[in-house]
Amino acid sequence: MKRPCIFFDRDGIVNESPGPGYVQRWEDFYLQPGFVAALRVAKEKGYPAVVITNQQGVAKGLYSEEKLQDIHQRFRVLLRAHRLDVLDIYYCPHLDADGCECRKPKPGMLIEASKKHGLDLSKSWMVGDSENDVEAGHNAGCRALRVMTDSSEKTAAEFCVEHIDEVAGILEKELAPCG
């Protein structure tokens, strides 16, 4: 039987956004407490979590896939200190111009995770801070929750909050227990 999942974008959701740049080294990765709280709610409700992230800095030569995987491994060690973990981490290392199927807003990474882990996309959520995240979730058949500081922006997300610290409360209220 397939199970629902919570998909989380990385930069701006899992860790503090590096702004217009990229997290190129572990020392620049700052885990957000609001993400930890949201992940804890997902776990308590029986939902696995998967990180879905565009990382075109790899294609630009700013950092290697090995460096990116090292950052992700250290992130998972840090999560385990909170007695948490994610089911998997998917990243798109391609440029926008490459036209790949994995780069958000295309749903490739979510669909791949669904196939590998037996996830029910129609009962899953995508949590992100950009409209590309929302579109990727919707393109995969998921509901979307967007963190956005500019309330004048338009979004197709079903839920919208101003800060990552508010995500746990929405998940607590909206997720039906599963398991």
MARKOL-397463 format. One record per atom (N, C-alpha, C): residue in one letter; x, y, z. Coordinates in steps of 0.02 Angstrom, whole numbers, padded with zeros to 5 digits, always signed. Each point is the difference from the previous one (the first is absolute). Layout:
<fises>
AXYZ
...
</fises>
This chain:
<fises>
M+00042-00059+00000
M-00042+00059+00000
M+00044+00063+00000
K-00016+00046-00043
K+00039+00062-00004
K-00016+00046+00058
R+00049+00039+00020
R-00009+00045+00057
R+00014+00072-00022
P-00032+00048+00033
P+00012+00070-00016
P+00068+00022+00027
C+00023+00057-00025
C+00066+00026+00018
C-00003+00076+00004
I+00046+00029+00037
I+00009+00072-00001
I+00067+00013-00035
F-00003+00035-00056
F+00060+00020-00037
F+00018+00070+00022
F+00064+00010+00015
F+00024+00065+00021
F+00054+00025-00049
D-00007+00062-00022
D+00054+00034-00036
D+00058+00008+00050
R+00060+00010-00026
R+00057+00007+00045
R+00013+00074+00018
D+00033+00037-00044
D+00021+00068+00017
D-00060+00046+00012
G-00003+00028+00060
G-00056+00042+00019
G-00052-00036+00042
I+00002-00066+00000
I-00047-00040+00040
I+00038-00043+00051
V+00041-00045-00025
V+00041-00043+00045
V+00054+00042+00033
N+00035+00039-00040
N+00054+00042+00024
N-00015+00072-00020
E+00034+00046+00033
E-00009+00071-00017
E+00020+00010-00072
S-00037+00042-00035
S+00014+00015-00069
S+00067+00036-00006
P+00041-00020-00048
P+00063+00035-00010
P-00009+00065-00039
G-00063+00021-00011
G-00013+00059-00040
G+00007-00017-00073
P+00031+00044-00039
P+00006-00015-00071
P+00055-00051-00015
G+00040-00018+00049
G+00056-00046-00011
G-00018-00072+00015
Y+00050-00039+00018
Y-00008-00072+00010
Y+00035-00021+00065
V-00027-00050+00032
V+00035-00031+00057
V+00053-00045-00031
Q+00062+00022+00002
Q+00054-00036-00033
Q+00042-00042+00047
R-00009+00012+00065
R+00038-00038+00050
R-00042-00008+00063
W+00018-00052+00038
W-00038-00016+00060
W-00004+00059+00049
E+00053+00039+00004
E+00002+00056+00046
E-00053+00053-00015
D-00029-00002-00060
D-00052+00048-00019
D-00070-00029+00003
F-00006-00060+00027
F-00065-00035+00006
F-00026+00011+00071
Y-00056+00037+00006
Y-00028+00015+00065
Y-00071-00029+00004
L-00006-00055+00036
L-00064-00034+00009
L-00050+00046+00034
Q-00060+00003-00027
Q-00052+00044+00029
Q-00040-00038+00053
P-00006+00027+00059
P-00040-00032+00053
P-00072-00013-00022
G-00028+00044-00041
G-00068-00009-00024
G-00007-00062-00043
F+00052-00017-00038
F-00001-00061-00039
F+00001-00061+00047
V+00043+00003+00051
V+00005-00056+00048
V-00068-00011+00032
A-00035+00053+00019
A-00067-00006+00030
A-00049-00030-00049
A+00002+00022-00064
A-00045-00027-00051
A+00014-00074-00013
L+00064-00018-00002
L+00019-00070-00011
L-00023-00043+00058
R+00003+00026+00060
R-00023-00037+00059
R-00075-00013-00004
V-00038+00049-00021
V-00073-00009-00008
V-00013-00054-00053
A+00035+00005-00057
A-00009-00050-00053
A+00013-00070+00027
K+00054-00007+00037
K+00018-00066+00029
K-00054-00024+00048
E-00023+00045+00044
E-00051-00019+00049
E-00065-00021-00034
K-00015+00030-00057
K-00061-00017-00037
K+00009-00061-00045
G+00062-00026-00004
G+00013-00060-00040
G+00020+00013-00072
Y+00019+00061-00017
Y+00019+00018-00068
Y+00076+00000-00007
P+00027-00038-00048
P+00072+00008-00014
P+00011+00067-00034
A+00062+00023+00002
A+00018+00063-00032
A+00056-00011-00050
V-00004+00037-00055
V+00050-00003-00053
V+00019+00072-00017
V+00065+00012-00007
V+00023+00066-00021
V+00008+00000-00076
I-00026+00052-00032
I+00000+00008-00073
I+00032+00067-00015
T+00058+00001-00034
T+00036+00063-00008
T+00033+00008-00068
N-00008+00059-00029
N+00037+00018-00061
N+00069+00024+00023
Q+00052-00027-00031
Q+00069+00018+00018
Q+00041+00013-00063
Q-00018+00052-00038
Q+00036+00013-00061
Q+00071+00026+00011
G+00017+00014+00062
G+00070+00019+00015
G+00048-00055-00020
V-00024-00063-00001
V+00042-00056-00023
V+00017+00009-00074
A-00051+00012-00041
A+00011+00010-00072
A+00041+00062-00014
K-00004+00050+00043
K+00038+00061-00009
K+00073-00008+00022
G+00015-00058+00031
G+00068-00013+00022
G+00018+00034+00065
L-00049+00023+00038
L+00014+00034+00064
L+00016-00049+00055
Y-00027-00061-00005
Y+00015-00053+00048
Y-00015-00066-00036
S+00030-00053+00025
S-00007-00066-00032
S-00059-00038+00030
E-00022-00052-00035
E-00052-00043+00028
E+00024-00033+00064
E+00065-00016+00003
E+00027-00029+00062
E-00006+00048+00058
K+00014+00064-00012
K-00006+00051+00052
K-00073+00007+00022
L-00045-00001-00049
L-00072+00004+00015
L-00022-00060+00041
Q+00021-00060-00018
Q-00018-00060+00037
Q+00029+00002+00070
D+00060+00028+00009
D+00030+00008+00066
D-00044+00046+00044
I-00023+00055-00029
I-00044+00046+00037
I-00063-00037+00020
H-00029-00038-00046
H-00061-00037+00016
H+00011-00053+00053
Q+00057-00033-00002
Q+00015-00051+00051
Q+00008+00032+00069
R+00034+00056+00003
R+00008+00036+00063
R-00067+00026+00026
F-00042+00021-00046
F-00068+00023+00019
F-00038-00058+00033
R+00005-00059-00028
R-00035-00058+00028
R+00027-00019+00069
V+00065+00006+00009
V+00030-00012+00066
V-00027+00051+00051
L-00005+00062-00022
L-00027+00053+00043
L-00073-00015+00019
L-00038-00024-00049
L-00070-00018+00015
L-00004-00056+00051
R+00043-00049-00007
R-00001-00057+00047
R+00013+00023+00072
A+00036+00054+00008
A+00011+00028+00067
A-00067+00025+00029
H-00048+00015-00043
H-00067+00020+00020
H-00048-00060+00001
R+00027-00060-00010
R-00039-00062-00005
R-00048+00002-00059
L+00024+00028-00055
L-00039+00006-00061
L+00043-00021-00059
D-00032-00012-00056
D+00036-00013-00063
D-00049+00011-00057
V+00026+00001-00060
V-00041+00003-00059
V+00007-00066-00037
L-00051-00018-00035
L+00000-00063-00038
L+00052+00002-00055
D+00006+00057-00033
D+00047+00006-00056
D+00010+00074-00017
I+00051+00013-00040
I+00014+00067-00026
I+00011-00007-00075
Y-00038+00039-00038
Y+00007+00002-00073
Y+00023+00070-00020
Y+00047+00003-00048
Y+00022+00065-00024
Y+00007-00002-00075
C-00012+00057-00030
C+00010+00010-00072
C+00063+00041-00008
P+00053-00029-00030
P+00063+00036-00008
P+00005+00039-00066
H-00055+00004-00037
H+00001+00028-00067
H-00015+00075-00002
L+00020+00031-00054
L-00017+00070-00013
L-00072+00006-00022
D-00029+00058+00009
D-00067+00015-00025
D-00005-00017-00074
A+00050+00020-00038
A+00000-00007-00073
A+00006-00073-00024
D+00017-00046+00045
D+00010-00070-00020
D-00065-00035-00019
G-00056+00025+00024
G-00065-00029-00017
G-00010-00071+00027
C+00032-00016+00056
C-00008-00067+00030
C-00070-00008+00029
E-00016-00061+00018
E-00066-00015+00029
E+00000+00006+00076
C+00060+00009+00030
C+00002+00000+00073
C-00002+00071+00030
R+00017+00050-00038
R+00002+00067+00028
R-00070+00028+00014
K-00010+00021+00063
K-00064+00031+00017
K-00009+00062-00043
P-00058+00013-00027
P-00066-00023+00019
P-00022-00067-00030
K+00042-00033-00038
K-00019-00067-00025
K-00002-00047+00060
P-00041-00051-00003
P-00011-00044+00058
P+00046-00061+00002
G+00052-00002-00041
G+00041-00061-00005
G+00027-00028+00065
M+00026+00044+00044
M+00028-00026+00062
M-00054-00029+00045
L-00058+00031+00002
L-00055-00026+00041
L-00025-00067-00027
I-00005-00004-00066
I-00023-00063-00030
I+00050-00055+00011
E+00065+00015-00006
E+00052-00050+00012
E-00003-00024+00073
A-00008+00046+00047
A-00005-00019+00071
A-00062-00043+00011
S-00054+00018-00033
S-00062-00038+00007
S+00009-00072-00023
K+00033-00009-00056
K+00012-00068-00027
K+00047-00040+00046
K+00054+00032+00021
K+00049-00035+00041
K-00027-00019+00069
H-00040+00043+00029
H-00020-00010+00070
H-00074-00016+00009
G-00037-00010-00054
G-00071-00018+00005
G-00041+00055+00032
L+00006+00061-00026
L-00034+00058+00029
L-00063+00017-00039
D-00051+00020+00035
D-00063+00021-00031
D+00002+00076-00009
L+00015+00021-00061
L+00006+00071-00014
L-00065+00038+00010
S-00057-00032-00011
S-00064+00034+00006
S-00016+00017+00073
K+00034-00030+00047
K-00011+00014+00071
K+00062+00033+00032
S+00046+00020-00042
S+00063+00030+00024
S-00001+00076-00005
W+00050+00031+00030
W+00006+00072+00002
W+00070+00020-00024
M+00004+00058-00032
M+00064+00032-00017
M+00003+00065+00039
V+00054+00009+00039
V+00010+00060+00040
V+00060+00037-00030
G-00010+00061-00022
G+00055+00038-00030
G-00008+00074+00008
D+00049+00037-00026
D-00001+00073+00007
D-00003+00035-00068
S-00014-00037-00053
S-00005+00031-00066
S-00060-00029-00037
E-00021+00036-00051
E-00056-00025-00040
E+00022-00062-00040
N+00065-00007-00015
N+00024-00061-00032
N-00012-00061+00044
D+00007+00008+00065
D-00013-00055+00047
D-00074-00018-00002
V-00042+00051+00002
V-00073-00011-00002
V-00019-00036-00065
E+00026+00025-00056
E-00015-00031-00065
E+00024-00072-00003
A+00060-00013+00025
A+00026-00069+00000
A-00047-00045+00039
G-00021+00022+00059
G-00047-00039+00040
G-00065-00012-00038
H-00028+00053-00027
H-00063-00008-00037
H+00009-00043-00062
N+00056+00008-00035
N+00013-00041-00059
N+00005-00074+00016
A+00018-00015+00063
A+00004-00069+00022
A-00065-00024+00032
G-00048+00045+00009
G-00064-00019+00030
G-00004+00012+00075
C+00048+00037+00028
C+00002+00014+00072
C-00035+00065+00017
R-00016+00008+00064
R-00020+00065+00027
R+00064+00040+00012
A-00007+00066+00005
A+00060+00041+00010
A-00010+00050+00056
L+00054+00010+00037
L+00003+00050+00053
L+00060+00044-00016
R-00011+00065-00007
R+00054+00045-00018
R+00016+00047+00057
V+00065+00007+00014
V+00025+00050+00047
V+00020+00060-00042
M-00032+00056+00012
M+00016+00060-00039
M-00006+00062+00042
T+00052+00041-00001
T+00001+00060+00041
T-00037+00058-00033
D-00008-00002-00066
D-00034+00053-00036
D-00072-00021-00014
S-00046+00024+00041
S-00070-00021-00007
S-00034+00030-00061
S+00034+00045-00035
S-00030+00028-00061
S+00011-00045-00061
E+00045-00049+00008
E+00012-00048-00054
E-00060-00046-00009
K-00009-00024-00059
K-00053-00049-00014
K+00028-00070+00010
T-00042-00045+00024
T+00020-00070+00007
T-00060-00045-00013
A+00014-00059-00026
A-00051-00051-00011
A-00002-00050+00058
A+00042+00011+00050
A+00003-00045+00057
A-00066-00001+00039
E-00018-00059+00025
E-00060-00006+00042
E+00008+00036+00067
F+00061+00002+00024
F+00015+00033+00064
F+00061+00045-00010
C+00000+00055+00036
C+00054+00049-00006
C+00014+00028+00070
V+00063+00002+00019
V+00021+00029+00064
V+00058+00047-00014
E+00013+00044+00049
E+00054+00049-00009
E+00068-00026+00020
H+00002-00051+00044
H+00065-00023+00026
H-00001-00075+00010
I+00057-00031-00007
I+00008-00072+00009
I-00024-00023+00069
D+00005+00044+00049
D-00022-00017+00068
D-00075-00014+00004
E-00038+00020-00050
E-00073-00010+00000
E-00020-00066-00034
V+00046-00033-00032
V-00017-00061-00038
V-00022-00057+00046
A+00033-00009+00056
A-00018-00054+00046
A-00072+00005+00022
G-00024+00061+00014
G-00069+00010+00021
G-00050-00019-00053
I+00015+00016-00063
I-00044-00018-00055
I-00002-00076-00008
L+00059-00032+00002
L+00002-00073-00007
L-00035-00034+00058
E+00008+00026+00060
E-00033-00029+00059
E-00076+00002-00009
K-00024+00054-00027
K-00072+00009-00009
K-00027-00039-00060
E+00036-00003-00054
E-00026-00026-00063
E+00015-00074-00015
L+00054-00027+00029
L+00018-00069-00016
L-00041-00050+00041
A-00033-00045-00034
A-00034-00055+00034
A+00053-00052+00017
P-00001-00030+00059
P+00049-00051+00016
P-00001-00057-00051
C+00057-00025-00016
C+00005-00058-00044
C+00054-00046+00027
G+00003-00058-00025
G+00053-00043+00025
G-00013-00070-00016
</fises>
